[in-house]
Amino acid sequence: MNKTLLIIEDNEQNLYLMRFLLEKYGFTIIEARDGKTGIEIARQKMPDAILLDIQLPEMDGYAVIGELKKHVQMADIPIIAVTSYAMVGDRERILSAGANGYIEKPINPETFVEEIRKIIRKV
């Protein structure tokens, strides 16, 4: 059975590239353009994993992670931060906030899908 991934990303180009790569390898993709909508979609659809941009309008990725982890039914959904936050300490801060994985933007199309698979397998 294909895995369903929720991508919470406000940048259309990033969203298109991730969707294109993941669908090519059999993943089913659902999308949200902001954190609040992403949380609601996660609650309704219960995806197998969530790819989350940290820099979002209205509600940043840290707040989204906190909200998702508060709800028992969504607490175990793996969250993979896909973000341009790449300064010293950003990876550690994101993982300590509750993300299960971290992928730096710009993504590498040659390794992106395998990185996602590895993180999902570890959880």
N, C-alpha and C positions, 0 to 999 in steps of 0.2 A: 504494500500500500504506500502511496506517495505521502510524503510529509507536507503538511500545510504550514507555511511560514507567514507571519504578519510582519510587514515592513512598515515601520513608522519613520517617515522621512519627508521633509518638506521641500527638498530640492528635486525638481522634476527630472533633471538629467541623471542624478544619482539613483533615483528611484527606477528610472527606465533601465539603466545598466544592470542594477541588481536583479530586477524582475527578468530581464532578458537572459542573463546568465543562469539564474536558478530554474526558470521554466525549461530551459534547454536541457537541463539534467533531471527533469521530472518532478520538480517541486511545484506544489500549488501555492500561488501567491495571493494574499489579500493585503490591502494597503490602507494606510491612514496618513494624513498630511500633518497631523498635530497630535500632541500627547493625549489630550482629553478624548479625542475620537479614537485613538489607538487603544486606550484603556477600555472604552465601551465595546469596541470590536473584539478585543481579547476576551472580555467577559461573555460575549455572545457566541463567538466562534471557537474558543479554546484551541488556539493553534498549537502545533507541536513545538514551535520556537518563535521568538520575536527578535527581529533585527531592528535596533533602535539607534537613531541619531541622537546625540546628546544635546546638540544646539538646535532646539526647536522653538517655534513661536509660542507665547503664552505660558507654556509649562515645559521646563527643560527635561532632559532625559533622566537626570537624577531624581526629580520629582515623580516622573513616570515609573521608574524602578521602585521607588518607595510605595507608590499606590498599588502597583501590581503585587508586590510582596506582602502587602497588608491583607489581601484577600486569599483565604485558604485555598479556594479552588484554582487560583492562578499562581500561587506561590512557587510551584514546582516547574512552571514553564521556563525553559532556558531563555535567558536574555543575552543577546550578543550585541554589544555596542559597536556600531560602525560609525566612526567619528573622525573628524579632523583634529580633535584634541590630542596632540602628540607631544606636548611639552613634558619635561621631566616630572614625574609624579602623576600625570594624568591617568595613565593605564592603571596604576595602583589605586587611585581614588575611585575610578569607575568600577573596578572589580570589588573594592571594599564596600561600595554602595549597594552591591548585590548583583551586578552583571556576572554572567558565567563565562563570558569571553569578550575579547576586544580585538577589533580589526581596524587598522588605521586607513583613513582616506588620504589620497585617492586609492581606491581598491586596485589590486592587481587582478585583471580578468583571468589570468592564467592560473592563479592559485586560490581565488576567492571561494569557489564552490567547495573545494577540498577543505579549506579552513573552516567553513561553516559545518561541514560533515564531521570533522574532528571534534569540534566543540560540542555538537549535539551528542556525539557518541560518548564523550566523557561524562556528561551530566547524568 
